[in-house]
Amino acid sequence: EYLQDKNAGNLGDYLKHFLLIKLVEKVIRDYPNSSISYIESHAGAGVYVLQDEHWKNRNKYKKIVCADSAQWDTFERLNSKVDKDKVYYGSFVLAGKLLLENRNLISKMVLYEYEEDNKKVFERMITASDSLLSELKPESLNIESNPEIIKDKIKETKSSGSDIVICLIDPYFKEGKKDSIWCEALSWDVPDLFVLMFDFVRAQGRDENKQLRFLWHCKNRTPIKKSSGIKGYAIFGNCNSEIQLEEYRSIH
């Protein structure tokens, strides 16, 4: 189940990856002479073959997230195998390919995953990083991924010479685990840290098995708009990473 092949390229993925690419582009544009590191809390396999449902709905998903087709140019260039081969690249592959296109100096890429529980996904993550991002030489860590571990890794990365850190927090939902602990990331006080976080929360006043998803604004921590059908919600981890939020108010 955790391999996520059945969910790859769904509406939530298009939202997450659209925002991630916009964020990486903004960092590259705003910090042209800086070293950049990328950290991901739950990296996944990195490369997937889309199931028919998501492949057939790919253009519909794009229009829901952002109807302006020009805004998808970078996504389509990085994920060029979707239309013909149904091959869909995950977050760390998209971010890594974009950084390699634009940066002469990149500190590192750090990917977390649970090897003991998910040997197959860990093996696929290594294969994807080795074959597609060999110049980055991603550092893959098969240890428990939690807010304190990620925070310590961010601080370590900063102290070792990286000017900018981009962190994608994308915890998988597991019954009985409080993934909302990742919301602690909103209070991290780390200079030049850009966080894009997707998480799950229980909706107050609803049956516990039903969930509401929202696109959140980090500054006042309130929903921008209900986003029915989107599997997950986005939290921008600090005010520096607020990117063209007005574009996303039309999401429905």
Order of alpha helices (4+ residues) and beta strands (2+ residues): alpha-beta-beta-alpha-alpha-alpha-alpha-beta-alpha-beta-alpha-beta-alpha-beta-beta-beta-beta-beta
